[in-house]
Amino acid sequence: MELPAPGGQVDFDSHMHYNGGLGGEPSKLAGGGGSVDFTQFSQAVQHNVGQVIIGKASAIELLLVALLSDGHVLIEDVPGIGKTTLAKALARSISSSFARIQFTPDLLPSDVTGISFFNQREQAFEFRQGPVFSQLLLADEINRATPRTQSALLEAMQERQVTVDAETYALPRPFLVLATQNPIELEGTFPLSEAQLDRFVLQIRLGYPDEAEEEQMLLRYQQAEPLVQLQPVATIDDVIALQSAVRAIHVSTDVRRYVVQVIRATRAHPSVELGVSPRGTLALARASQALAALRGRDYVIPSDVQHLAAAVLTHRVHVSPQTRLRGRTPQQVIAEIAATVPAPVAS
């Protein structure tokens, strides 16, 4: 099901060829056990996670966009919304290994990456892996750790490897960091650096459920814990194959130019002190490919870019103090840019 379109975007028929794009056939690839369908994968995982996290289909879809675009996710929301449960439900749904780190001010980098220690029996140094050596890592309340500990994730998130005592160790694939932070309690926290924020492909918020969803939640959790009963609906091999296939999703010249124009508009906007980096350009393009695939297309359309602009770009821009004093937020600035940059029309 298509999500509501943001204002100012151009709607395209799902069977229309866009500027020489590939046709409207469902996105598939040849996997080890046959054909893996993006749409089938999306529906299965969203339905499975939706058994635990009720009424958050849009957030779950964005999580899958990050997973298939080989990126990471920052969830900023108040406690009790279901951030940890969402991470565990996704890990169970795709049969991945899972580790959770509770970030605190006294957490050390070695608590994240692992340590080298001297094995007296073997008379040699050995490396004991830290929780970062998991396929899905939940970095809970990441902004409560010191910048030194936060930086332990920089190499892991960008290069998928960890270096300890001059030795480099590859991380398992896929590798997804799902970090959380509380926007309300700021005492005793350390804001993430721009370099750290730029490594998250998406920033999402879950928000409170509406009245009907909250009542349904009570009913579902009354006699059982849905998370305990959750069964896998996909494999790690499926995820790796789909991640590779996302790169083959067609991006036309016009759409590629549109992505660049949106990014450059953030750097020229009078309310912005620091615009989106080239890493953000790549993130928006790759995320748009993943969204197109999950929605059953093998080509990207401008509405994919517009739909993802807020989630991919908001945490990457730094607005001026004058803009903040006027009560304008980065979300509003990105929404303005997405609505004003002319989108290409179908040929």
C-alpha atoms as a printed R data frame, in Angstrom:
    type eleno elety resid chain resno      x       y       z
1   ATOM     1    CA   MET     A     1  0.000   0.000   0.000
2   ATOM     2    CA   GLU     A     2  1.363   3.440  -0.930
3   ATOM     3    CA   LEU     A     3  1.838   5.849   1.941
4   ATOM     4    CA   PRO     A     4  0.324   9.356   1.705
5   ATOM     5    CA   ALA     A     5  2.269  11.555  -0.666
6   ATOM     6    CA   PRO     A     6  3.903  14.727   0.683
7   ATOM     7    CA   GLY     A     7  2.783  18.042  -0.710
8   ATOM     8    CA   GLY     A     8  4.146  19.222  -4.013
9   ATOM     9    CA   GLN     A     9  5.163  15.852  -5.428
10  ATOM    10    CA   VAL     A    10  4.280  14.431  -8.820
11  ATOM    11    CA   ASP     A    11  2.182  11.269  -8.789
12  ATOM    12    CA   PHE     A    12  3.115   8.501 -11.214
13  ATOM    13    CA   ASP     A    13  1.129   5.530 -12.372
14  ATOM    14    CA   SER     A    14  2.738   2.352 -11.067
15  ATOM    15    CA   HIS     A    15  2.849   0.848 -14.581
16  ATOM    16    CA   MET     A    16  4.323   3.922 -16.274
17  ATOM    17    CA   HIS     A    17  7.822   3.842 -17.700
18  ATOM    18    CA   TYR     A    18  9.689   6.789 -16.216
19  ATOM    19    CA   ASN     A    19 12.230   8.400 -18.567
20  ATOM    20    CA   GLY     A    20 13.451   5.128 -19.973
21  ATOM    21    CA   GLY     A    21 13.163   3.352 -16.620
22  ATOM    22    CA   LEU     A    22 12.580  -0.366 -16.421
23  ATOM    23    CA   GLY     A    23  8.988  -1.531 -16.621
24  ATOM    24    CA   GLY     A    24  6.479  -2.007 -13.830
25  ATOM    25    CA   GLU     A    25  7.224  -5.656 -13.132
26  ATOM    26    CA   PRO     A    26  7.558  -6.680  -9.481
27  ATOM    27    CA   SER     A    27 11.159  -6.449  -8.315
28  ATOM    28    CA   LYS     A    28 12.723  -9.917  -8.056
29  ATOM    29    CA   LEU     A    29 16.134 -11.510  -8.072
30  ATOM    30    CA   ALA     A    30 17.475 -14.977  -8.404
31  ATOM    31    CA   GLY     A    31 18.382 -16.318  -4.989
32  ATOM    32    CA   GLY     A    32 19.954 -19.540  -3.887
33  ATOM    33    CA   GLY     A    33 16.579 -21.219  -3.432
34  ATOM    34    CA   GLY     A    34 14.803 -19.618  -6.376
35  ATOM    35    CA   SER     A    35 13.310 -16.165  -6.823
36  ATOM    36    CA   VAL     A    36 13.232 -13.747  -3.901
37  ATOM    37    CA   ASP     A    37 10.503 -11.124  -4.245
38  ATOM    38    CA   PHE     A    38 11.061  -7.699  -2.675
39  ATOM    39    CA   THR     A    39  7.332  -7.182  -2.208
40  ATOM    40    CA   GLN     A    40  6.847 -10.605  -0.648
41  ATOM    41    CA   PHE     A    41  9.770  -9.973   1.711
42  ATOM    42    CA   SER     A    42  8.394  -6.550   2.652
43  ATOM    43    CA   GLN     A    43  4.878  -7.799   3.328
44  ATOM    44    CA   ALA     A    44  6.059 -10.806   5.324
45  ATOM    45    CA   VAL     A    45  8.437  -8.861   7.565
46  ATOM    46    CA   GLN     A    46  6.081  -5.913   8.039
47  ATOM    47    CA   HIS     A    47  3.226  -8.227   8.985
48  ATOM    48    CA   ASN     A    48  5.447 -10.196  11.359
49  ATOM    49    CA   VAL     A    49  6.847  -7.125  13.124
50  ATOM    50    CA   GLY     A    50  3.352  -5.634  13.116
51  ATOM    51    CA   GLN     A    51  2.224  -8.462  15.373
52  ATOM    52    CA   VAL     A    52  4.390  -6.898  18.075
53  ATOM    53    CA   ILE     A    53  4.513  -3.196  17.143
54  ATOM    54    CA   ILE     A    54  0.961  -2.137  16.365
55  ATOM    55    CA   GLY     A    55  0.050   0.723  14.032
56  ATOM    56    CA   LYS     A    56  3.565   1.661  12.938
57  ATOM    57    CA   ALA     A    57  3.622   0.382   9.348
58  ATOM    58    CA   SER     A    58  5.362   3.507   8.062
59  ATOM    59    CA   ALA     A    59  8.184   3.242  10.627
60  ATOM    60    CA   ILE     A    60  8.614  -0.479   9.917
61  ATOM    61    CA   GLU     A    61  8.841   0.221   6.189
62  ATOM    62    CA   LEU     A    62 11.533   2.847   6.820
63  ATOM    63    CA   LEU     A    63 13.421   0.315   8.935
64  ATOM    64    CA   LEU     A    64 13.367  -2.117   6.008
65  ATOM    65    CA   VAL     A    65 14.547   0.668   3.694
66  ATOM    66    CA   ALA     A    66 17.588   1.149   5.941
67  ATOM    67    CA   LEU     A    67 18.195  -2.604   6.142
68  ATOM    68    CA   LEU     A    68 18.110  -3.158   2.376
69  ATOM    69    CA   SER     A    69 20.152  -0.028   1.646
70  ATOM    70    CA   ASP     A    70 22.806  -1.361   4.070
71  ATOM    71    CA   GLY     A    71 22.444   1.631   6.371
72  ATOM    72    CA   HIS     A    72 21.801   2.390  10.028
73  ATOM    73    CA   VAL     A    73 18.861   3.929  11.875
74  ATOM    74    CA   LEU     A    74 18.588   6.486  14.671
75  ATOM    75    CA   ILE     A    75 15.289   6.342  16.574
76  ATOM    76    CA   GLU     A    76 14.631   9.475  18.614
77  ATOM    77    CA   ASP     A    77 11.609   9.160  20.858
78  ATOM    78    CA   VAL     A    78 10.427   9.113  24.449
79  ATOM    79    CA   PRO     A    79 10.729   5.991  26.644
80  ATOM    80    CA   GLY     A    80  8.129   3.251  26.457
81  ATOM    81    CA   ILE     A    81  7.252   3.672  22.780
82  ATOM    82    CA   GLY     A    82  8.629   0.271  21.759
83  ATOM    83    CA   LYS     A    83 12.064   1.045  20.325
84  ATOM    84    CA   THR     A    84 13.801  -1.965  21.877
85  ATOM    85    CA   THR     A    85 10.878  -4.246  21.064
86  ATOM    86    CA   LEU     A    86 10.969  -3.082  17.446
87  ATOM    87    CA   ALA     A    87 14.657  -3.982  17.158
88  ATOM    88    CA   LYS     A    88 14.143  -7.423  18.695
89  ATOM    89    CA   ALA     A    89 11.128  -8.121  16.474
90  ATOM    90    CA   LEU     A    90 13.090  -7.250  13.338
91  ATOM    91    CA   ALA     A    91 16.026  -9.443  14.406
92  ATOM    92    CA   ARG     A    92 13.727 -12.418  15.001
93  ATOM    93    CA   SER     A    93 11.882 -11.853  11.730
94  ATOM    94    CA   ILE     A    94 15.042 -12.058   9.608
95  ATOM    95    CA   SER     A    95 16.849 -14.726  11.699
96  ATOM    96    CA   SER     A    96 19.736 -12.408  12.548
97  ATOM    97    CA   SER     A    97 22.014 -12.372  15.571
98  ATOM    98    CA   PHE     A    98 21.147  -9.623  18.034
99  ATOM    99    CA   ALA     A    99 23.009  -7.712  20.731
100 ATOM   100    CA   ARG     A   100 21.969  -4.810  22.929
101 ATOM   101    CA   ILE     A   101 24.262  -2.279  24.585
102 ATOM   102    CA   GLN     A   102 22.915   0.049  27.265
103 ATOM   103    CA   PHE     A   103 25.045   3.148  26.779
104 ATOM   104    CA   THR     A   104 26.068   4.854  30.029
105 ATOM   105    CA   PRO     A   105 28.703   7.472  30.922
106 ATOM   106    CA   ASP     A   106 31.075   4.811  32.295
107 ATOM   107    CA   LEU     A   107 30.873   2.561  29.212
108 ATOM   108    CA   LEU     A   108 34.285   2.049  27.598
109 ATOM   109    CA   PRO     A   109 35.094   1.618  23.883
110 ATOM   110    CA   SER     A   110 36.337  -1.911  24.628
111 ATOM   111    CA   ASP     A   111 32.895  -2.738  26.041
112 ATOM   112    CA   VAL     A   112 31.601  -2.171  22.514
113 ATOM   113    CA   THR     A   113 34.345  -3.521  20.260
114 ATOM   114    CA   GLY     A   114 35.959  -6.206  22.421
115 ATOM   115    CA   ILE     A   115 39.402  -6.624  23.975
116 ATOM   116    CA   SER     A   116 42.696  -8.395  23.435
117 ATOM   117    CA   PHE     A   117 43.816 -10.377  26.461
118 ATOM   118    CA   PHE     A   118 46.717 -12.665  27.264
119 ATOM   119    CA   ASN     A   119 45.723 -16.317  27.451
120 ATOM   120    CA   GLN     A   120 48.101 -17.804  29.985
121 ATOM   121    CA   ARG     A   121 47.280 -21.366  28.967
122 ATOM   122    CA   GLU     A   122 48.045 -20.729  25.294
123 ATOM   123    CA   GLN     A   123 50.773 -18.176  26.073
124 ATOM   124    CA   ALA     A   124 49.383 -15.886  23.389
125 ATOM   125    CA   PHE     A   125 47.117 -12.878  23.017
126 ATOM   126    CA   GLU     A   126 43.512 -13.567  22.009
127 ATOM   127    CA   PHE     A   127 40.738 -11.265  20.906
128 ATOM   128    CA   ARG     A   128 37.395 -11.500  22.671
129 ATOM   129    CA   GLN     A   129 34.662 -10.062  20.473
130 ATOM   130    CA   GLY     A   130 32.382  -7.362  21.835
131 ATOM   131    CA   PRO     A   131 28.645  -6.981  21.167
132 ATOM   132    CA   VAL     A   132 29.371  -5.021  17.976
133 ATOM   133    CA   PHE     A   133 30.041  -8.399  16.322
134 ATOM   134    CA   SER     A   134 26.354  -9.039  15.751
135 ATOM   135    CA   GLN     A   135 24.176  -8.582  12.705
136 ATOM   136    CA   LEU     A   136 21.717  -6.281  14.438
137 ATOM   137    CA   LEU     A   137 23.126  -4.081  17.197
138 ATOM   138    CA   LEU     A   138 20.821  -2.048  19.423
139 ATOM   139    CA   ALA     A   139 22.721   0.944  20.827
140 ATOM   140    CA   ASP     A   140 20.252   1.966  23.520
141 ATOM   141    CA   GLU     A   141 20.394   5.625  24.635
142 ATOM   142    CA   ILE     A   142 23.552   6.169  22.630
143 ATOM   143    CA   ASN     A   143 23.820   9.818  23.686
144 ATOM   144    CA   ARG     A   144 24.407   8.825  27.338
145 ATOM   145    CA   ALA     A   145 27.887   7.533  26.519
146 ATOM   146    CA   THR     A   146 30.919   9.808  26.256
147 ATOM   147    CA   PRO     A   147 32.130  10.937  22.815
148 ATOM   148    CA   ARG     A   148 35.103   8.585  23.211
149 ATOM   149    CA   THR     A   149 32.789   5.576  23.484
150 ATOM   150    CA   GLN     A   150 30.418   6.845  20.798
151 ATOM   151    CA   SER     A   151 33.365   7.071  18.418
152 ATOM   152    CA   ALA     A   152 34.004   3.341  18.846
153 ATOM   153    CA   LEU     A   153 31.124   2.829  16.404
154 ATOM   154    CA   LEU     A   154 32.423   5.171  13.684
155 ATOM   155    CA   GLU     A   155 34.662   2.627  11.942
156 ATOM   156    CA   ALA     A   156 32.138  -0.163  12.436
157 ATOM   157    CA   MET     A   157 29.245   1.784  10.924
158 ATOM   158    CA   GLN     A   158 31.135   3.078   7.901
159 ATOM   159    CA   GLU     A   159 33.653   0.348   7.069
160 ATOM   160    CA   ARG     A   160 32.008  -2.721   8.648
161 ATOM   161    CA   GLN     A   161 35.165  -3.549  10.554
162 ATOM   162    CA   VAL     A   162 36.774  -3.025  13.958
163 ATOM   163    CA   THR     A   163 40.446  -2.317  14.648
164 ATOM   164    CA   VAL     A   164 41.861  -3.281  18.047
165 ATOM   165    CA   ASP     A   165 45.587  -3.243  18.867
166 ATOM   166    CA   ALA     A   166 46.480  -2.736  15.194
167 ATOM   167    CA   GLU     A   167 44.465  -5.819  14.170
168 ATOM   168    CA   THR     A   168 41.416  -5.415  11.946
169 ATOM   169    CA   TYR     A   169 38.400  -7.709  12.255
170 ATOM   170    CA   ALA     A   170 35.537  -7.846   9.765
171 ATOM   171    CA   LEU     A   171 31.976  -7.565  11.069
172 ATOM   172    CA   PRO     A   172 29.239 -10.023  10.065
173 ATOM   173    CA   ARG     A   173 26.916  -9.195   7.191
174 ATOM   174    CA   PRO     A   174 24.413  -7.750   7.157
175 ATOM   175    CA   PHE     A   175 25.307  -5.237   9.858
176 ATOM   176    CA   LEU     A   176 22.641  -2.835  11.108
177 ATOM   177    CA   VAL     A   177 23.052  -0.409  14.004
178 ATOM   178    CA   LEU     A   178 19.752   0.682  15.478
179 ATOM   179    CA   ALA     A   179 20.508   3.474  17.942
180 ATOM   180    CA   THR     A   180 18.017   5.171  20.236
181 ATOM   181    CA   GLN     A   181 18.049   8.424  22.116
182 ATOM   182    CA   ASN     A   182 15.575  10.256  24.335
183 ATOM   183    CA   PRO     A   183 14.913  13.840  23.141
184 ATOM   184    CA   ILE     A   184 13.431  14.890  26.500
185 ATOM   185    CA   GLU     A   185 16.027  13.958  29.136
186 ATOM   186    CA   LEU     A   186 19.183  15.863  28.192
187 ATOM   187    CA   GLU     A   187 20.881  15.977  31.605
188 ATOM   188    CA   GLY     A   188 23.964  13.765  31.634
189 ATOM   189    CA   THR     A   189 23.925  13.224  27.874
190 ATOM   190    CA   PHE     A   190 26.487  13.920  25.153
191 ATOM   191    CA   PRO     A   191 25.113  15.093  21.780
192 ATOM   192    CA   LEU     A   192 26.177  12.964  18.841
193 ATOM   193    CA   SER     A   193 28.815  14.534  16.635
194 ATOM   194    CA   GLU     A   194 28.042  15.517  13.067
195 ATOM   195    CA   ALA     A   195 30.291  12.679  11.872
196 ATOM   196    CA   GLN     A   196 28.283  10.194  13.938
197 ATOM   197    CA   LEU     A   197 24.882  11.528  12.820
198 ATOM   198    CA   ASP     A   198 25.962  11.442   9.191
199 ATOM   199    CA   ARG     A   199 26.487   7.689   9.413
200 ATOM   200    CA   PHE     A   200 22.794   7.039  10.077
201 ATOM   201    CA   VAL     A   201 20.942   6.667   6.800
202 ATOM   202    CA   LEU     A   202 17.609   7.427   8.499
203 ATOM   203    CA   GLN     A   203 16.240   9.085  11.603
204 ATOM   204    CA   ILE     A   204 12.725   8.023  12.546
205 ATOM   205    CA   ARG     A   205 10.190   8.556  15.317
206 ATOM   206    CA   LEU     A   206  7.549   6.070  16.351
207 ATOM   207    CA   GLY     A   207  5.163   8.370  18.209
208 ATOM   208    CA   TYR     A   208  2.259   7.423  20.415
209 ATOM   209    CA   PRO     A   209 -0.398   4.981  19.127
210 ATOM   210    CA   ASP     A   210 -3.887   6.308  18.531
211 ATOM   211    CA   GLU     A   211 -6.792   5.230  20.710
212 ATOM   212    CA   ALA     A   212 -7.840   2.231  18.610
213 ATOM   213    CA   GLU     A   213 -4.225   1.008  18.276
214 ATOM   214    CA   GLU     A   214 -3.625   1.289  21.998
215 ATOM   215    CA   GLU     A   215 -6.778  -0.692  22.724
216 ATOM   216    CA   GLN     A   216 -5.678  -3.342  20.223
217 ATOM   217    CA   MET     A   217 -2.292  -3.445  21.956
218 ATOM   218    CA   LEU     A   218 -3.945  -4.172  25.302
219 ATOM   219    CA   LEU     A   219 -5.978  -6.964  23.763
220 ATOM   220    CA   ARG     A   220 -2.978  -8.562  22.027
221 ATOM   221    CA   TYR     A   221 -0.723  -8.437  25.080
222 ATOM   222    CA   GLN     A   222 -3.415  -9.535  27.526
223 ATOM   223    CA   GLN     A   223 -2.721 -13.261  27.528
224 ATOM   224    CA   ALA     A   224  0.642 -13.646  25.782
225 ATOM   225    CA   GLU     A   225  3.835 -11.890  24.772
226 ATOM   226    CA   PRO     A   226  3.788 -11.640  20.957
227 ATOM   227    CA   LEU     A   227  7.564 -11.134  20.806
228 ATOM   228    CA   VAL     A   228  8.227 -14.490  22.485
229 ATOM   229    CA   GLN     A   229  6.012 -16.275  19.952
230 ATOM   230    CA   LEU     A   230  7.445 -14.494  16.913
231 ATOM   231    CA   GLN     A   231  8.891 -16.802  14.242
232 ATOM   232    CA   PRO     A   232 11.348 -15.932  11.425
233 ATOM   233    CA   VAL     A   233  9.821 -15.166   8.029
234 ATOM   234    CA   ALA     A   234 13.102 -14.533   6.149
235 ATOM   235    CA   THR     A   235 16.728 -15.577   6.299
236 ATOM   236    CA   ILE     A   236 19.994 -13.696   6.419
237 ATOM   237    CA   ASP     A   237 20.769 -15.016   2.926
238 ATOM   238    CA   ASP     A   238 17.556 -13.387   1.699
239 ATOM   239    CA   VAL     A   239 18.588 -10.055   3.197
240 ATOM   240    CA   ILE     A   240 22.089 -10.170   1.705
241 ATOM   241    CA   ALA     A   241 20.705 -11.082  -1.726
242 ATOM   242    CA   LEU     A   242 18.150  -8.274  -1.590
243 ATOM   243    CA   GLN     A   243 20.786  -5.764  -0.492
244 ATOM   244    CA   SER     A   244 22.819  -6.642  -3.578
245 ATOM   245    CA   ALA     A   245 19.761  -6.448  -5.817
246 ATOM   246    CA   VAL     A   246 18.824  -2.973  -4.573
247 ATOM   247    CA   ARG     A   247 21.848  -1.571  -6.410
248 ATOM   248    CA   ALA     A   248 20.316  -2.766  -9.697
249 ATOM   249    CA   ILE     A   249 17.128  -0.694  -9.215
250 ATOM   250    CA   HIS     A   250 17.113   1.798 -12.083
251 ATOM   251    CA   VAL     A   251 17.689   5.499 -11.360
252 ATOM   252    CA   SER     A   252 17.127   7.620 -14.454
253 ATOM   253    CA   THR     A   253 19.239  10.632 -15.335
254 ATOM   254    CA   ASP     A   254 16.421  13.034 -14.399
255 ATOM   255    CA   VAL     A   255 15.826  11.425 -11.007
256 ATOM   256    CA   ARG     A   256 19.545  11.317 -10.294
257 ATOM   257    CA   ARG     A   257 19.795  15.007 -11.134
258 ATOM   258    CA   TYR     A   258 16.764  15.684  -8.928
259 ATOM   259    CA   VAL     A   259 18.467  13.998  -5.950
260 ATOM   260    CA   VAL     A   260 21.540  16.189  -6.443
261 ATOM   261    CA   GLN     A   261 19.409  19.354  -6.707
262 ATOM   262    CA   VAL     A   262 17.604  18.558  -3.449
263 ATOM   263    CA   ILE     A   263 20.912  18.005  -1.659
264 ATOM   264    CA   ARG     A   264 22.484  21.166  -3.059
265 ATOM   265    CA   ALA     A   265 19.415  23.146  -2.023
266 ATOM   266    CA   THR     A   266 20.169  22.291   1.611
267 ATOM   267    CA   ARG     A   267 23.617  23.858   1.260
268 ATOM   268    CA   ALA     A   268 22.289  27.058  -0.327
269 ATOM   269    CA   HIS     A   269 19.260  27.556   1.939
270 ATOM   270    CA   PRO     A   270 19.550  30.777   4.018
271 ATOM   271    CA   SER     A   271 18.348  29.013   7.176
272 ATOM   272    CA   VAL     A   272 21.010  26.298   7.015
273 ATOM   273    CA   GLU     A   273 24.542  26.664   8.411
274 ATOM   274    CA   LEU     A   274 25.691  23.154   7.494
275 ATOM   275    CA   GLY     A   275 24.100  21.395   4.545
276 ATOM   276    CA   VAL     A   276 23.956  17.725   3.623
277 ATOM   277    CA   SER     A   277 27.259  15.986   2.851
278 ATOM   278    CA   PRO     A   278 28.001  13.838  -0.226
279 ATOM   279    CA   ARG     A   279 27.470  10.815   2.048
280 ATOM   280    CA   GLY     A   280 23.906  12.083   2.454
281 ATOM   281    CA   THR     A   281 23.542  12.248  -1.336
282 ATOM   282    CA   LEU     A   282 24.471   8.582  -1.598
283 ATOM   283    CA   ALA     A   283 22.166   7.715   1.304
284 ATOM   284    CA   LEU     A   284 19.149   9.414  -0.274
285 ATOM   285    CA   ALA     A   285 19.736   7.720  -3.638
286 ATOM   286    CA   ARG     A   286 20.285   4.259  -2.140
287 ATOM   287    CA   ALA     A   287 17.310   4.587   0.205
288 ATOM   288    CA   SER     A   288 15.119   5.622  -2.742
289 ATOM   289    CA   GLN     A   289 16.203   2.495  -4.609
290 ATOM   290    CA   ALA     A   290 15.295   0.347  -1.601
291 ATOM   291    CA   LEU     A   291 11.891   2.018  -1.206
292 ATOM   292    CA   ALA     A   292 11.101   1.558  -4.894
293 ATOM   293    CA   ALA     A   293 11.990  -2.143  -4.648
294 ATOM   294    CA   LEU     A   294  9.911  -2.667  -1.498
295 ATOM   295    CA   ARG     A   295  6.932  -1.079  -3.252
296 ATOM   296    CA   GLY     A   296  7.220  -3.419  -6.209
297 ATOM   297    CA   ARG     A   297  9.041  -1.262  -8.756
298 ATOM   298    CA   ASP     A   298 12.391  -1.766 -10.424
299 ATOM   299    CA   TYR     A   299 12.890   1.966 -11.015
300 ATOM   300    CA   VAL     A   300 12.913   5.058  -8.785
301 ATOM   301    CA   ILE     A   301 10.403   7.876  -9.190
302 ATOM   302    CA   PRO     A   302 10.621  11.404  -7.720
303 ATOM   303    CA   SER     A   303  7.971  10.635  -5.085
304 ATOM   304    CA   ASP     A   304 10.339   8.032  -3.604
305 ATOM   305    CA   VAL     A   305 12.913  10.773  -3.086
306 ATOM   306    CA   GLN     A   306 10.337  13.188  -1.671
307 ATOM   307    CA   HIS     A   307  8.888  10.612   0.694
308 ATOM   308    CA   LEU     A   308 12.319   9.856   2.173
309 ATOM   309    CA   ALA     A   309 13.719  13.399   2.241
310 ATOM   310    CA   ALA     A   310 12.673  14.152   5.825
311 ATOM   311    CA   ALA     A   311 13.902  10.852   7.284
312 ATOM   312    CA   VAL     A   312 17.232  10.874   5.404
313 ATOM   313    CA   LEU     A   313 18.138  14.562   5.533
314 ATOM   314    CA   THR     A   314 16.720  16.170   8.689
315 ATOM   315    CA   HIS     A   315 19.424  14.933  11.057
316 ATOM   316    CA   ARG     A   316 22.160  15.928   8.589
317 ATOM   317    CA   VAL     A   317 21.420  19.664   8.426
318 ATOM   318    CA   HIS     A   318 22.376  22.245  11.025
319 ATOM   319    CA   VAL     A   319 20.112  25.302  11.041
320 ATOM   320    CA   SER     A   320 21.316  28.741  12.114
321 ATOM   321    CA   PRO     A   321 20.678  30.119  15.626
322 ATOM   322    CA   GLN     A   322 18.436  32.822  14.135
323 ATOM   323    CA   THR     A   323 16.308  30.128  12.508
324 ATOM   324    CA   ARG     A   324 15.942  28.283  15.812
325 ATOM   325    CA   LEU     A   325 14.990  31.520  17.591
326 ATOM   326    CA   ARG     A   326 12.221  32.021  15.054
327 ATOM   327    CA   GLY     A   327 10.903  28.573  16.012
328 ATOM   328    CA   ARG     A   328 11.769  26.859  12.737
329 ATOM   329    CA   THR     A   329 13.020  23.293  12.887
330 ATOM   330    CA   PRO     A   330 15.226  21.277  10.514
331 ATOM   331    CA   GLN     A   331 12.127  19.218   9.657
332 ATOM   332    CA   GLN     A   332 10.350  22.341   8.416
333 ATOM   333    CA   VAL     A   333 13.355  23.455   6.382
334 ATOM   334    CA   ILE     A   334 13.678  20.058   4.681
335 ATOM   335    CA   ALA     A   335  9.922  19.976   3.994
336 ATOM   336    CA   GLU     A   336 10.195  23.410   2.372
337 ATOM   337    CA   ILE     A   337 13.105  22.308   0.202
338 ATOM   338    CA   ALA     A   338 11.329  19.093  -0.855
339 ATOM   339    CA   ALA     A   339  8.253  21.121  -1.837
340 ATOM   340    CA   THR     A   340 10.086  23.851  -3.755
341 ATOM   341    CA   VAL     A   341 12.757  21.997  -5.739
342 ATOM   342    CA   PRO     A   342 11.043  21.207  -9.079
343 ATOM   343    CA   ALA     A   343 10.513  17.490  -9.576
344 ATOM   344    CA   PRO     A   344 10.992  15.993 -13.054
345 ATOM   345    CA   VAL     A   345  7.845  15.016 -14.911
346 ATOM   346    CA   ALA     A   346  7.113  11.693 -16.544
347 ATOM   347    CA   SER     A   347  8.168  11.353 -20.167
